[in-house]
């Protein structure tokens, strides 16, 4: 019996590689059918999961304002959820009825006036050169000026505007296209917010079983990440919304062209750390430069003043020092994210860098503690 058992084990050692080789040959011969089977089933699975994913994203985004209402006004969960969803619905309907048409009409007008704006800037340069007795009759100089205007000024003024316009229109189109999934996601998000503590408890028990002694380290990391990303983005969104409203109102008062449109751009670009306000100001100035040099200078002064007030009052109040990333690291993180990860990466660059800084500081602190203990020993 013992000999039979040993021989059987030896035969299994030879049979398993042969079986794997045979399965590999079958996979290679039927590669297209297997890929097609998995892709079709993944599409069905993603269609089933997408409402839950959408619901989780919506619940995550609305969780922070819901908690603020509960803590500040001592509201019950159901009432705070009702207020948050009511305000969100009002904002979406208002944007669809009023903001999107303004963006589309302003974009059409800007596209129509671009040639005239180009001539306006050329006339401005010619008048300036004549006043200061500068010679721009040289064909090379004229070519360089024209290249600067056509390749830098005009694209800079229209790129962000068109990107924002396309983003909003595509977002609204996506909302219409995925109405059923979004409606289901909204319902799921309501249930998630109403009973989030129960679901969190189930998730915690599940990961305790899987992660075991690593659970608390992972939980701490998730909490830090949630605080840096969730709190930062929500606070920055409120700050940028107020900033955009102020820009629209003040620009309308001074008679700026497309005040609401520029305010929307200013608010959207303000979400980008460090570089965002600069981009919004440049676009505002260039758009007004197409129509009036004096108005463009006035817009520049007003935008700089509003930025300083926003940096001194709004941002410290709403964003505060939630992330605590130094300016030099902010510039590096935003530049790196912009090059490799796109717009979403730019939004998340600062809070993610804040998380890395937390662990880096902890590592340095623990290293110093170890050095002190070793030196004392």
Secondary structure as a PSIPRED ss2 file (coil, helix, strand):
# PSIPRED VFORMAT (PSIPRED V4.0)

   1 X C   1.000  0.000  0.000
   2 X H   0.000  1.000  0.000
   3 X H   0.000  1.000  0.000
   4 X H   0.000  1.000  0.000
   5 X H   0.000  1.000  0.000
   6 X H   0.000  1.000  0.000
   7 X H   0.000  1.000  0.000
   8 X H   0.000  1.000  0.000
   9 X H   0.000  1.000  0.000
  10 X H   0.000  1.000  0.000
  11 X H   0.000  1.000  0.000
  12 X H   0.000  1.000  0.000
  13 X H   0.000  1.000  0.000
  14 X H   0.000  1.000  0.000
  15 X H   0.000  1.000  0.000
  16 X H   0.000  1.000  0.000
  17 X H   0.000  1.000  0.000
  18 X H   0.000  1.000  0.000
  19 X H   0.000  1.000  0.000
  20 X H   0.000  1.000  0.000
  21 X H   0.000  1.000  0.000
  22 X H   0.000  1.000  0.000
  23 X H   0.000  1.000  0.000
  24 X H   0.000  1.000  0.000
  25 X H   0.000  1.000  0.000
  26 X H   0.000  1.000  0.000
  27 X H   0.000  1.000  0.000
  28 X H   0.000  1.000  0.000
  29 X H   0.000  1.000  0.000
  30 X C   1.000  0.000  0.000
  31 X H   0.000  1.000  0.000
  32 X H   0.000  1.000  0.000
  33 X H   0.000  1.000  0.000
  34 X H   0.000  1.000  0.000
  35 X H   0.000  1.000  0.000
  36 X H   0.000  1.000  0.000
  37 X H   0.000  1.000  0.000
  38 X H   0.000  1.000  0.000
  39 X H   0.000  1.000  0.000
  40 X H   0.000  1.000  0.000
  41 X H   0.000  1.000  0.000
  42 X H   0.000  1.000  0.000
  43 X H   0.000  1.000  0.000
  44 X H   0.000  1.000  0.000
  45 X H   0.000  1.000  0.000
  46 X H   0.000  1.000  0.000
  47 X H   0.000  1.000  0.000
  48 X H   0.000  1.000  0.000
  49 X H   0.000  1.000  0.000
  50 X H   0.000  1.000  0.000
  51 X H   0.000  1.000  0.000
  52 X H   0.000  1.000  0.000
  53 X H   0.000  1.000  0.000
  54 X H   0.000  1.000  0.000
  55 X H   0.000  1.000  0.000
  56 X H   0.000  1.000  0.000
  57 X H   0.000  1.000  0.000
  58 X H   0.000  1.000  0.000
  59 X H   0.000  1.000  0.000
  60 X H   0.000  1.000  0.000
  61 X H   0.000  1.000  0.000
  62 X H   0.000  1.000  0.000
  63 X H   0.000  1.000  0.000
  64 X H   0.000  1.000  0.000
  65 X H   0.000  1.000  0.000
  66 X H   0.000  1.000  0.000
  67 X H   0.000  1.000  0.000
  68 X H   0.000  1.000  0.000
  69 X H   0.000  1.000  0.000
  70 X H   0.000  1.000  0.000
  71 X H   0.000  1.000  0.000
  72 X H   0.000  1.000  0.000
  73 X H   0.000  1.000  0.000
  74 X C   1.000  0.000  0.000
  75 X C   1.000  0.000  0.000
  76 X C   1.000  0.000  0.000
  77 X H   0.000  1.000  0.000
  78 X H   0.000  1.000  0.000
  79 X H   0.000  1.000  0.000
  80 X H   0.000  1.000  0.000
  81 X H   0.000  1.000  0.000
  82 X H   0.000  1.000  0.000
  83 X H   0.000  1.000  0.000
  84 X H   0.000  1.000  0.000
  85 X H   0.000  1.000  0.000
  86 X H   0.000  1.000  0.000
  87 X H   0.000  1.000  0.000
  88 X H   0.000  1.000  0.000
  89 X H   0.000  1.000  0.000
  90 X H   0.000  1.000  0.000
  91 X H   0.000  1.000  0.000
  92 X H   0.000  1.000  0.000
  93 X H   0.000  1.000  0.000
  94 X H   0.000  1.000  0.000
  95 X H   0.000  1.000  0.000
  96 X H   0.000  1.000  0.000
  97 X H   0.000  1.000  0.000
  98 X H   0.000  1.000  0.000
  99 X H   0.000  1.000  0.000
 100 X H   0.000  1.000  0.000
 101 X H   0.000  1.000  0.000
 102 X H   0.000  1.000  0.000
 103 X H   0.000  1.000  0.000
 104 X H   0.000  1.000  0.000
 105 X H   0.000  1.000  0.000
 106 X H   0.000  1.000  0.000
 107 X H   0.000  1.000  0.000
 108 X H   0.000  1.000  0.000
 109 X H   0.000  1.000  0.000
 110 X H   0.000  1.000  0.000
 111 X H   0.000  1.000  0.000
 112 X H   0.000  1.000  0.000
 113 X H   0.000  1.000  0.000
 114 X H   0.000  1.000  0.000
 115 X H   0.000  1.000  0.000
 116 X H   0.000  1.000  0.000
 117 X H   0.000  1.000  0.000
 118 X H   0.000  1.000  0.000
 119 X H   0.000  1.000  0.000
 120 X H   0.000  1.000  0.000
 121 X H   0.000  1.000  0.000
 122 X H   0.000  1.000  0.000
 123 X H   0.000  1.000  0.000
 124 X H   0.000  1.000  0.000
 125 X H   0.000  1.000  0.000
 126 X H   0.000  1.000  0.000
 127 X H   0.000  1.000  0.000
 128 X H   0.000  1.000  0.000
 129 X H   0.000  1.000  0.000
 130 X H   0.000  1.000  0.000
 131 X H   0.000  1.000  0.000
 132 X C   1.000  0.000  0.000
 133 X C   1.000  0.000  0.000
 134 X C   1.000  0.000  0.000
 135 X C   1.000  0.000  0.000
 136 X C   1.000  0.000  0.000
 137 X C   1.000  0.000  0.000
 138 X C   1.000  0.000  0.000
 139 X H   0.000  1.000  0.000
 140 X H   0.000  1.000  0.000
 141 X H   0.000  1.000  0.000
 142 X H   0.000  1.000  0.000
 143 X H   0.000  1.000  0.000
 144 X H   0.000  1.000  0.000
 145 X H   0.000  1.000  0.000
 146 X H   0.000  1.000  0.000
 147 X H   0.000  1.000  0.000
 148 X H   0.000  1.000  0.000
 149 X H   0.000  1.000  0.000
 150 X H   0.000  1.000  0.000
 151 X H   0.000  1.000  0.000
 152 X H   0.000  1.000  0.000
 153 X H   0.000  1.000  0.000
 154 X H   0.000  1.000  0.000
 155 X H   0.000  1.000  0.000
 156 X H   0.000  1.000  0.000
 157 X H   0.000  1.000  0.000
 158 X H   0.000  1.000  0.000
 159 X H   0.000  1.000  0.000
 160 X H   0.000  1.000  0.000
 161 X H   0.000  1.000  0.000
 162 X H   0.000  1.000  0.000
 163 X H   0.000  1.000  0.000
 164 X H   0.000  1.000  0.000
 165 X H   0.000  1.000  0.000
 166 X H   0.000  1.000  0.000
 167 X H   0.000  1.000  0.000
 168 X H   0.000  1.000  0.000
 169 X H   0.000  1.000  0.000
 170 X H   0.000  1.000  0.000
 171 X H   0.000  1.000  0.000
 172 X H   0.000  1.000  0.000
 173 X H   0.000  1.000  0.000
 174 X H   0.000  1.000  0.000
 175 X H   0.000  1.000  0.000
 176 X H   0.000  1.000  0.000
 177 X H   0.000  1.000  0.000
 178 X C   1.000  0.000  0.000
 179 X H   0.000  1.000  0.000
 180 X H   0.000  1.000  0.000
 181 X H   0.000  1.000  0.000
 182 X H   0.000  1.000  0.000
 183 X H   0.000  1.000  0.000
 184 X H   0.000  1.000  0.000
 185 X H   0.000  1.000  0.000
 186 X H   0.000  1.000  0.000
 187 X H   0.000  1.000  0.000
 188 X H   0.000  1.000  0.000
 189 X H   0.000  1.000  0.000
 190 X H   0.000  1.000  0.000
 191 X H   0.000  1.000  0.000
 192 X H   0.000  1.000  0.000
 193 X H   0.000  1.000  0.000
 194 X H   0.000  1.000  0.000
 195 X C   1.000  0.000  0.000
 196 X H   0.000  1.000  0.000
 197 X H   0.000  1.000  0.000
 198 X H   0.000  1.000  0.000
 199 X H   0.000  1.000  0.000
 200 X H   0.000  1.000  0.000
 201 X H   0.000  1.000  0.000
 202 X H   0.000  1.000  0.000
 203 X H   0.000  1.000  0.000
 204 X H   0.000  1.000  0.000
 205 X H   0.000  1.000  0.000
 206 X H   0.000  1.000  0.000
 207 X H   0.000  1.000  0.000
 208 X H   0.000  1.000  0.000
 209 X H   0.000  1.000  0.000
 210 X H   0.000  1.000  0.000
 211 X H   0.000  1.000  0.000
 212 X H   0.000  1.000  0.000
 213 X H   0.000  1.000  0.000
 214 X H   0.000  1.000  0.000
 215 X H   0.000  1.000  0.000
 216 X H   0.000  1.000  0.000
 217 X H   0.000  1.000  0.000
 218 X H   0.000  1.000  0.000
 219 X H   0.000  1.000  0.000
 220 X H   0.000  1.000  0.000
 221 X H   0.000  1.000  0.000
 222 X H   0.000  1.000  0.000
 223 X H   0.000  1.000  0.000
 224 X H   0.000  1.000  0.000
 225 X H   0.000  1.000  0.000
 226 X H   0.000  1.000  0.000
 227 X H   0.000  1.000  0.000
 228 X H   0.000  1.000  0.000
 229 X H   0.000  1.000  0.000
 230 X H   0.000  1.000  0.000
 231 X H   0.000  1.000  0.000
 232 X H   0.000  1.000  0.000
 233 X H   0.000  1.000  0.000
 234 X H   0.000  1.000  0.000
 235 X H   0.000  1.000  0.000
 236 X H   0.000  1.000  0.000
 237 X H   0.000  1.000  0.000
 238 X H   0.000  1.000  0.000
 239 X H   0.000  1.000  0.000
 240 X H   0.000  1.000  0.000
 241 X H   0.000  1.000  0.000
 242 X H   0.000  1.000  0.000
 243 X H   0.000  1.000  0.000
 244 X H   0.000  1.000  0.000
 245 X H   0.000  1.000  0.000
 246 X H   0.000  1.000  0.000
 247 X H   0.000  1.000  0.000
 248 X H   0.000  1.000  0.000
 249 X H   0.000  1.000  0.000
 250 X H   0.000  1.000  0.000
 251 X H   0.000  1.000  0.000
 252 X H   0.000  1.000  0.000
 253 X H   0.000  1.000  0.000
 254 X C   1.000  0.000  0.000
 255 X C   1.000  0.000  0.000
 256 X C   1.000  0.000  0.000
 257 X C   1.000  0.000  0.000
 258 X C   1.000  0.000  0.000
 259 X H   0.000  1.000  0.000
 260 X H   0.000  1.000  0.000
 261 X H   0.000  1.000  0.000
 262 X H   0.000  1.000  0.000
 263 X H   0.000  1.000  0.000
 264 X H   0.000  1.000  0.000
 265 X H   0.000  1.000  0.000
 266 X H   0.000  1.000  0.000
 267 X H   0.000  1.000  0.000
 268 X H   0.000  1.000  0.000
 269 X H   0.000  1.000  0.000
 270 X C   1.000  0.000  0.000
 271 X C   1.000  0.000  0.000
 272 X C   1.000  0.000  0.000
 273 X C   1.000  0.000  0.000
 274 X C   1.000  0.000  0.000
 275 X C   1.000  0.000  0.000
 276 X H   0.000  1.000  0.000
 277 X H   0.000  1.000  0.000
 278 X H   0.000  1.000  0.000
 279 X H   0.000  1.000  0.000
 280 X H   0.000  1.000  0.000
 281 X H   0.000  1.000  0.000
 282 X H   0.000  1.000  0.000
 283 X H   0.000  1.000  0.000
 284 X H   0.000  1.000  0.000
 285 X H   0.000  1.000  0.000
 286 X H   0.000  1.000  0.000
 287 X H   0.000  1.000  0.000
 288 X H   0.000  1.000  0.000
 289 X H   0.000  1.000  0.000
 290 X C   1.000  0.000  0.000
 291 X C   1.000  0.000  0.000
 292 X C   1.000  0.000  0.000
 293 X H   0.000  1.000  0.000
 294 X H   0.000  1.000  0.000
 295 X H   0.000  1.000  0.000
 296 X H   0.000  1.000  0.000
 297 X H   0.000  1.000  0.000
 298 X H   0.000  1.000  0.000
 299 X H   0.000  1.000  0.000
 300 X H   0.000  1.000  0.000
 301 X H   0.000  1.000  0.000
 302 X H   0.000  1.000  0.000
 303 X H   0.000  1.000  0.000
 304 X H   0.000  1.000  0.000
 305 X H   0.000  1.000  0.000
 306 X H   0.000  1.000  0.000
 307 X H   0.000  1.000  0.000
 308 X H   0.000  1.000  0.000
 309 X H   0.000  1.000  0.000
 310 X H   0.000  1.000  0.000
 311 X H   0.000  1.000  0.000
 312 X H   0.000  1.000  0.000
 313 X H   0.000  1.000  0.000
 314 X H   0.000  1.000  0.000
 315 X H   0.000  1.000  0.000
 316 X H   0.000  1.000  0.000
 317 X H   0.000  1.000  0.000
 318 X H   0.000  1.000  0.000
 319 X C   1.000  0.000  0.000
 320 X C   1.000  0.000  0.000
 321 X C   1.000  0.000  0.000
 322 X C   1.000  0.000  0.000
 323 X C   1.000  0.000  0.000
 324 X C   1.000  0.000  0.000
 325 X C   1.000  0.000  0.000
 326 X C   1.000  0.000  0.000
 327 X H   0.000  1.000  0.000
 328 X H   0.000  1.000  0.000
 329 X H   0.000  1.000  0.000
 330 X H   0.000  1.000  0.000
 331 X H   0.000  1.000  0.000
 332 X H   0.000  1.000  0.000
 333 X H   0.000  1.000  0.000
 334 X H   0.000  1.000  0.000
 335 X H   0.000  1.000  0.000
 336 X H   0.000  1.000  0.000
 337 X H   0.000  1.000  0.000
 338 X H   0.000  1.000  0.000
 339 X H   0.000  1.000  0.000
 340 X H   0.000  1.000  0.000
 341 X C   1.000  0.000  0.000
 342 X H   0.000  1.000  0.000
 343 X H   0.000  1.000  0.000
 344 X H   0.000  1.000  0.000
 345 X H   0.000  1.000  0.000
 346 X H   0.000  1.000  0.000
 347 X H   0.000  1.000  0.000
 348 X H   0.000  1.000  0.000
 349 X H   0.000  1.000  0.000
 350 X H   0.000  1.000  0.000
 351 X H   0.000  1.000  0.000
 352 X H   0.000  1.000  0.000
 353 X H   0.000  1.000  0.000
 354 X H   0.000  1.000  0.000
 355 X H   0.000  1.000  0.000
 356 X H   0.000  1.000  0.000
 357 X H   0.000  1.000  0.000
 358 X H   0.000  1.000  0.000
 359 X H   0.000  1.000  0.000
 360 X H   0.000  1.000  0.000
 361 X H   0.000  1.000  0.000
 362 X H   0.000  1.000  0.000
 363 X H   0.000  1.000  0.000
 364 X H   0.000  1.000  0.000
 365 X H   0.000  1.000  0.000
 366 X H   0.000  1.000  0.000
 367 X H   0.000  1.000  0.000
 368 X H   0.000  1.000  0.000
 369 X H   0.000  1.000  0.000
 370 X H   0.000  1.000  0.000
 371 X H   0.000  1.000  0.000
 372 X H   0.000  1.000  0.000
 373 X H   0.000  1.000  0.000
 374 X H   0.000  1.000  0.000
 375 X H   0.000  1.000  0.000
 376 X H   0.000  1.000  0.000
 377 X C   1.000  0.000  0.000
